[in-house]
Amino acid sequence: MHRKRLAALAAAAAALILTTSCGSPGSSSTGSKDSGPVKVGLVYSKSGPLATYGKQYLEGFQAGLDYATKGTGKAGGREIEVHQADDAGDPAKAVAATKDLIGQGYDVIAGATSSGVATQVSPLTEQNKVLFLSGPAATDAVTGAGPYTFRSGRQTTQDINTAAAFVGDMKGKKVTVFAQDNAFGQANVAGVKAVLEPQGAKVAPLLVPAAANDFTPFATQAKKSGADMMFVAWAGTSAKAMWTALGQQGVFDSTKVVTGLDIAATWPSYGKVAEQVDFLAHYFAGAAGTEAEKAMTERVTKAGGEVGLFTVDGFTAAQMIVRAVGQGSSADERAKALEGWSFEGVKGRLTIRAEDHALLQPMFQARLRNGTPPTAELVKKLEADAVAPGVVKK
């Protein structure tokens, strides 16, 4: 289904294909292009609802570029010239910015804070043979999207497999997806079904009207469901009231409640139940204990920033770009340099799967400790193979 959606998007984007008399923007047909600066466009959420994510991504990218180039800002003897474009989380703005950058000769695009942006930008870069490195966007649709599309973050399947690891063998297990009845919630229901039902789980949604402010009836239903695991997907200011209701109705007494660990600013919303929730974690500060994490943290904090959930995605993107542009000038050469590449990242050993460009990576299970502010603790690190998504057939 993801591939069909991307094919449709690619067709819609065909009218935006850009050409020059020297070939496509991703080609290496002129000597000056091969010796001049490498132009990298960061199209990300500098503003808008995901601006906090975007800030973390940018700070990580800057730290990663300094780390991967050993402070030179160069790869393969060429300066890496970076231009930032704000998409404000709007796919239309992201497409417009990407089109403009490609027209100016930018042949590497990175960013994509949101999934909606990633699935719109990928077809455009594919058509123009421009390397695209999606960032925090978690949609599985980016994996296998085309020969020039890669990702520097995790994907939804890796999140769900990390959640399932709290239970173990999913055969015959009952899973409830507790979420708001909106596009975000419905997407999570579809994702959990797609990943866990083939493993033998019985998945049922428990969707709450987005405008609801009394969560007791829904918490009562969750308690009565008798689920082995409840996967909570929630966003917005009603989170604290929702978590309070789950605690008051005793959901944690009989069900393993799992959700994703978001940015640190959201941690107080769990209130008194914080220590009862099991968290799947893409990353949190201090989770990995690697040399790359230490290097990232030193650079980000020295620059006045703070390491968070998506700092790692920017850092990894910079590592990948330095690798790619150091190995060639064309999109084909750069893609080949990334395919199958295994390297030491912030989270540990990362591998770009050659078949579909999935970024195989460790994931984490965590807990929160109440405090002012709450703090995250590592429960377990899951190696890349344990949470890897299935290969997307091309």
Salt bridges, closest charged atoms under 4 A:
GLU59 OE2 - LYS55 NZ 2.56
ASP66 OD2 - ARG299 NE 2.72
ASP107 OD2 - LYS33 NZ 2.96
ASP107 OD2 - ARG334 NH1 3.32
ASP159 OD2 - ARG154 NH2 3.03
GLU197 OE2 - LYS193 NZ 3.39
GLU275 OE1 - ARG369 NH1 3.56
ASP278 OD2 - LYS256 NZ 3.14
ASP313 OD1 - HIS282 NE2 2.72
GLU339 OE2 - HIS357 NE2 2.70
GLU344 OE2 - ARG349 NH2 2.83
ASP356 OD2 - ARG353 NH2 2.86
GLU377 OE1 - ARG367 NH1 3.83
GLU377 OE1 - ARG369 NE 3.25
